[in-house]
Protein backbone atom coordinates (compact mmCIF):
# COMPACT_ATOMS: atom_id res chain seq x y z
CA UNK A 1 0.00 0.00 0.00
CA UNK A 2 2.95 2.35 0.59
CA UNK A 3 4.16 2.07 -3.05
CA UNK A 4 0.98 3.44 -4.76
CA UNK A 5 1.54 7.15 -3.95
CA UNK A 6 5.09 6.91 -5.24
CA UNK A 7 3.89 5.40 -8.55
CA UNK A 8 1.26 8.13 -8.97
CA UNK A 9 3.90 10.70 -8.18
CA UNK A 10 6.25 9.29 -10.83
CA UNK A 11 3.52 9.24 -13.51
CA UNK A 12 2.52 12.77 -12.67
CA UNK A 13 6.12 13.89 -12.89
CA UNK A 14 6.53 12.25 -16.30
CA UNK A 15 3.30 13.79 -17.53
CA UNK A 16 4.32 17.21 -16.34
CA UNK A 17 7.70 16.80 -17.91
CA UNK A 18 6.17 15.87 -21.28
CA UNK A 19 3.72 18.73 -21.16
CA UNK A 20 6.50 21.06 -20.24
CA UNK A 21 8.37 20.24 -23.44
CA UNK A 22 5.39 21.51 -25.48
CA UNK A 23 5.11 24.83 -23.67
CA UNK A 24 6.64 28.03 -25.03
CA UNK A 25 7.65 26.53 -28.37
CA UNK A 26 8.88 29.02 -30.97
CA UNK A 27 7.12 28.12 -34.27
CA UNK A 28 9.75 30.07 -36.22
CA UNK A 29 12.65 28.00 -34.94
CA UNK A 30 11.74 24.31 -34.52
CA UNK A 31 15.45 23.46 -34.23
CA UNK A 32 15.40 24.86 -30.69
CA UNK A 33 12.48 22.72 -29.60
CA UNK A 34 13.00 19.91 -27.08
CA UNK A 35 13.59 16.42 -28.35
CA UNK A 36 10.01 15.12 -28.10
CA UNK A 37 8.29 17.96 -30.03
CA UNK A 38 11.03 17.86 -32.65
CA UNK A 39 10.59 14.10 -33.07
CA UNK A 40 6.82 14.41 -33.27
CA UNK A 41 7.12 17.21 -35.86
CA UNK A 42 9.49 15.05 -37.89
CA UNK A 43 7.00 12.17 -37.86
CA UNK A 44 4.14 14.48 -38.93
CA UNK A 45 6.18 16.01 -41.77
CA UNK A 46 7.26 12.57 -42.99
CA UNK A 47 3.68 11.35 -42.87
CA UNK A 48 2.48 14.41 -44.83
CA UNK A 49 5.19 13.94 -47.47
CA UNK A 50 4.42 10.25 -47.82
CA UNK A 51 0.69 10.96 -48.04
CA UNK A 52 1.25 13.64 -50.70
CA UNK A 53 3.46 11.36 -52.75
CA UNK A 54 0.92 8.57 -52.37
CA UNK A 55 -1.97 10.70 -53.61
CA UNK A 56 0.14 12.08 -56.48
CA UNK A 57 1.04 8.56 -57.50
CA UNK A 58 -2.61 7.49 -57.29
CA UNK A 59 -3.62 10.47 -59.44
CA UNK A 60 -1.02 9.54 -62.04
CA UNK A 61 -2.21 5.95 -62.02
CA UNK A 62 -5.84 7.12 -62.33
CA UNK A 63 -5.02 9.32 -65.34
CA UNK A 64 -3.12 6.47 -66.95
CA UNK A 65 -6.02 4.12 -66.31
CA UNK A 66 -8.47 6.60 -67.86
CA UNK A 67 -6.23 6.98 -70.92
CA UNK A 68 -6.01 3.20 -71.28
CA UNK A 69 -9.80 2.87 -71.01
CA UNK A 70 -10.22 5.46 -73.75
CA UNK A 71 -7.68 3.62 -75.89
CA UNK A 72 -9.48 0.35 -75.23
CA UNK A 73 -12.79 1.85 -76.41
CA UNK A 74 -11.09 3.17 -79.56
CA UNK A 75 -9.52 -0.22 -80.25
CA UNK A 76 -12.89 -1.91 -79.74
CA UNK A 77 -14.50 0.50 -82.21
CA UNK A 78 -11.71 -0.09 -84.74
CA UNK A 79 -12.12 -3.83 -84.26
CA UNK A 80 -15.87 -3.62 -84.89
CA UNK A 81 -15.32 -1.60 -88.07
CA UNK A 82 -12.67 -4.00 -89.36
CA UNK A 83 -14.85 -6.96 -88.45
CA UNK A 84 -17.72 -5.53 -90.49
CA UNK A 85 -15.34 -4.92 -93.37
CA UNK A 86 -13.99 -8.46 -93.10
CA UNK A 87 -17.51 -9.93 -93.07
CA UNK A 88 -18.50 -7.84 -96.11
CA UNK A 89 -15.16 -8.21 -97.90
CA UNK A 90 -16.49 -10.42 -100.70
CA UNK A 91 -19.46 -8.10 -101.30
CA UNK A 92 -17.16 -5.07 -101.31
CA UNK A 93 -14.86 -6.76 -103.82
CA UNK A 94 -17.82 -7.43 -106.12
CA UNK A 95 -18.96 -3.82 -105.78
CA UNK A 96 -15.45 -2.63 -106.56
CA UNK A 97 -15.35 -4.77 -109.69
CA UNK A 98 -18.72 -3.39 -110.78
CA UNK A 99 -17.58 0.18 -110.19
CA UNK A 100 -14.35 -0.44 -112.10
CA UNK A 101 -16.31 -1.90 -115.01
CA UNK A 102 -18.66 1.08 -115.00
CA UNK A 103 -15.75 3.54 -114.89
CA UNK A 104 -14.06 1.64 -117.72
CA UNK A 105 -17.22 1.94 -119.82
CA UNK A 106 -17.38 5.67 -119.16
CA UNK A 107 -13.71 6.10 -119.96
CA UNK A 108 -14.26 4.47 -123.34
CA UNK A 109 -16.73 7.25 -124.12
CA UNK A 110 -14.07 9.90 -123.52
CA UNK A 111 -11.84 10.64 -126.49
CA UNK A 112 -8.16 11.30 -126.20
CA UNK A 113 -6.66 14.66 -127.10
CA UNK A 114 -5.77 13.38 -130.56
CA UNK A 115 -9.37 12.25 -131.17
CA UNK A 116 -10.98 15.59 -130.37
CA UNK A 117 -10.81 16.82 -133.97
CA UNK A 118 -12.70 13.75 -135.12
CA UNK A 119 -15.34 14.32 -132.46
CA UNK A 120 -15.80 17.95 -133.51
CA UNK A 121 -16.22 16.73 -137.07
CA UNK A 122 -18.88 14.25 -135.90
CA UNK A 123 -20.84 17.04 -134.24
CA UNK A 124 -20.62 19.14 -137.40
CA UNK A 125 -21.66 16.21 -139.59
CA UNK A 126 -24.63 15.50 -137.31
CA UNK A 127 -25.95 18.97 -138.05
CA UNK A 128 -25.26 18.84 -141.78
CA UNK A 129 -26.87 15.41 -141.97
CA UNK A 130 -30.11 16.98 -140.72
CA UNK A 131 -29.91 19.78 -143.28
CA UNK A 132 -29.12 22.38 -140.65
CA UNK A 133 -27.17 25.49 -141.41
CA UNK A 134 -24.33 26.25 -138.99
CA UNK A 135 -24.13 29.97 -138.36
CA UNK A 136 -21.67 29.55 -135.51
CA UNK A 137 -19.43 26.68 -134.46
CA UNK A 138 -16.74 28.05 -132.15
CA UNK A 139 -14.71 25.84 -129.77
CA UNK A 140 -13.87 27.65 -126.55
CA UNK A 141 -11.06 27.43 -124.02
CA UNK A 142 -10.32 23.96 -122.68
CA UNK A 143 -11.16 23.68 -118.98
CA UNK A 144 -8.91 21.14 -117.21
CA UNK A 145 -10.61 19.38 -114.31
CA UNK A 146 -9.10 16.94 -111.84
CA UNK A 147 -9.58 13.83 -113.97
CA UNK A 148 -10.67 15.10 -117.37
CA UNK A 149 -10.71 18.11 -119.70
CA UNK A 150 -13.86 19.89 -120.81
CA UNK A 151 -14.22 21.68 -124.15
CA UNK A 152 -17.21 24.02 -124.59
CA UNK A 153 -18.36 24.75 -128.13
CA UNK A 154 -20.66 27.66 -128.88
CA UNK A 155 -23.18 26.50 -131.48
CA UNK A 156 -25.84 28.29 -133.53
CA UNK A 157 -27.80 26.32 -136.11
CA UNK A 158 -30.84 27.15 -138.22
CA UNK A 159 -33.33 24.68 -139.60
CA UNK A 160 -36.78 23.23 -139.26
CA UNK A 161 -38.08 22.35 -135.83
CA UNK A 162 -38.19 18.62 -136.54
CA UNK A 163 -34.62 18.64 -137.91
CA UNK A 164 -33.33 20.58 -134.90
CA UNK A 165 -34.88 17.98 -132.58
CA UNK A 166 -33.32 15.12 -134.56
CA UNK A 167 -29.96 16.90 -134.40
CA UNK A 168 -30.18 17.03 -130.59
CA UNK A 169 -31.03 13.32 -130.53
CA UNK A 170 -28.10 12.51 -132.83
CA UNK A 171 -25.74 14.38 -130.48
CA UNK A 172 -27.05 12.37 -127.52
CA UNK A 173 -26.48 9.11 -129.44
CA UNK A 174 -22.85 9.81 -130.38
CA UNK A 175 -20.37 7.18 -129.21
CA UNK A 176 -18.56 9.92 -127.29
CA UNK A 177 -20.08 11.98 -124.48
CA UNK A 178 -21.43 15.31 -125.71
CA UNK A 179 -23.96 17.42 -123.81
CA UNK A 180 -26.07 20.34 -125.01
CA UNK A 181 -26.43 23.18 -122.51
CA UNK A 182 -28.11 26.59 -122.26
CA UNK A 183 -30.31 25.97 -125.29
CA UNK A 184 -32.59 28.63 -126.71
CA UNK A 185 -34.93 28.37 -129.71
CA UNK A 186 -36.03 31.45 -131.64
CA UNK A 187 -38.28 31.40 -134.73
CA UNK A 188 -36.78 32.94 -137.87
CA UNK A 189 -38.78 35.86 -139.25
CA UNK A 190 -40.52 35.35 -142.59
CA UNK A 191 -39.62 31.64 -142.58
CA UNK A 192 -42.47 29.50 -141.29
CA UNK A 193 -41.39 26.49 -139.23
CA UNK A 194 -37.72 27.50 -139.25
CA UNK A 195 -35.90 28.01 -135.92
CA UNK A 196 -32.52 29.19 -134.76
CA UNK A 197 -31.04 27.21 -131.89
CA UNK A 198 -28.29 28.72 -129.75
CA UNK A 199 -26.47 26.65 -127.16
CA UNK A 200 -23.23 25.25 -125.83
CA UNK A 201 -22.12 21.76 -126.69
CA UNK A 202 -19.69 20.35 -124.14
CA UNK A 203 -17.34 17.51 -124.94
CA UNK A 204 -14.99 15.72 -122.56
CA UNK A 205 -11.68 13.98 -123.06
CA UNK A 206 -8.87 12.23 -121.25
CA UNK A 207 -6.01 14.20 -119.78
CA UNK A 208 -2.69 13.46 -121.44
CA UNK A 209 0.39 12.63 -119.35
CA UNK A 210 1.67 16.21 -119.35
CA UNK A 211 -1.69 17.53 -118.11
CA UNK A 212 -1.85 14.85 -115.42
CA UNK A 213 1.64 15.83 -114.23
CA UNK A 214 0.61 19.50 -114.09
CA UNK A 215 -2.51 18.62 -112.13
CA UNK A 216 -0.47 16.61 -109.62
CA UNK A 217 2.02 19.45 -109.22
CA UNK A 218 -0.82 21.93 -108.70
CA UNK A 219 -2.44 19.66 -106.08
CA UNK A 220 0.89 19.30 -104.27
CA UNK A 221 1.41 23.09 -104.23
CA UNK A 222 -2.11 23.66 -102.93
CA UNK A 223 -1.56 21.19 -100.08
CA UNK A 224 1.75 22.86 -99.21
CA UNK A 225 0.10 26.30 -99.20
CA UNK A 226 -2.73 25.01 -96.99
CA UNK A 227 -0.21 23.84 -94.37
C-alpha positions, 0 to 999 in steps of 0.5 A: 500500500505504501508504493501506490503514492510513489507510482502516482507521483512518478507518472505525474512527474513524467506527464508534467515533464512531457507537457513542459516540453510543449510549452513556449515553443517558438514556431519560427525556430523548430530546431530549438524545440526539445527532443520530443516535439522535434521528433513528433514534428518530424513524424508528422512532416514525414507522414504528410510527405508520404501521403502527398506522394501517395496521392500524387502517385494514385492520381497519375495511375488514375489518369493512366487508367483513364487513358487506357480505357479510352484507348481500349474503347477506340480499339474496340470501335476499330475492331468492330469496323474491321470486323464488319469490313472483313464480313463484307469483304467479298461483297465489297470486292464485287462492288469494286469490280462493278464500279471499275467496269462502270468507270471503264465503260465511261472512260471508253466514251471519252476521247483522247486529245488526238481524237478531239478533232474527229469528235468535232467533225462528228458534231458538225456532220450531225448537223449537216446530216439533218440539213441544218445550217451552222451559223456559228461553231466556235470551240472555246477554251479547254477547262482542265478538271481533276480527272478530265478536260472539258471543251465548250463549243458555242453553237448556232444552227438554223433549220426546221423544228423537226430537224433541230430535234433530230440533231439534238437526238443525234448528239445524244447518241454519239459514241462519245459523251457530248452534252447540249447546254443553255439551249434557246430556240427562236423562230426565224422571221418570214420563214415558217417552221424555221428556228434558230437554236443557240447553245453550248455543246460540251465535250470531254476527253482524257487528260494526257500525261503532261496535263496529269503531271501539271494537275499533280504538281498543282495539287501538291502546291495547294496542299503545301500552301494550306499547311 
